[in-house]
Amino acid sequence: MGGAGAMWDMEAARAALPVVLSGFGVTLLATVLGFAVAAVAGLAIALLQRSGGRWLALAVGAPAAFVRSTPVMVQLFAAWVLVPGLDPLALGVLVLGLHYATYLSEVYRAGIDAVPKGQWEACTALSLPRRRVWRAVVLPQAVRKVLPALGNYAVSMFKETPFLSVITVNEMVHEASTFGSTHFAYLESFTLAAAVFLLASWPTSLLVRRLEARLAQ
């Protein structure tokens, strides 16, 4: 089998591919679920900071700033120690989701602040209920403005899923590493994992750029 200093071993690569793809399934699941958590929690944080009053904004903003200022790997390990017994994948999804929620909250806030002042004034003049103003007027415009940024963060989360290996989640890089150590084929397994990351993230990044250009018109 191939090693770090060996030539490419096609047999090892063929054996590694199903293992890497199995890990990719876990990686993709963690990304989709984690980003769903981030999108919802980030919006909640943004709304609380924007319209929940000074003290509530401080109570929500301070923990969010702390999370943004600490590495996600440290947060994963701390959660693993403090919340024993929880399924590693579920724990990883929650930690990744809440970590990125703190960034998405700032994205949402920027989108909300970008809604023209006249829109708010028109809603006030029409005496629309506050909940309806947010649901029917403000949020649709704000989310549309920040869709490219949300896409970029989704790609970033996808590329940070290897950190889940510190809490024993069998994501793609963890599976590649395990295969490499048991078959002495690190070159093949990690190259395949890198190729899958590229094939998954590059087209997505191009779509995000196209969306950004289209919304800018």
Disulfide bonds with the S-S distance in Angstrom:
none
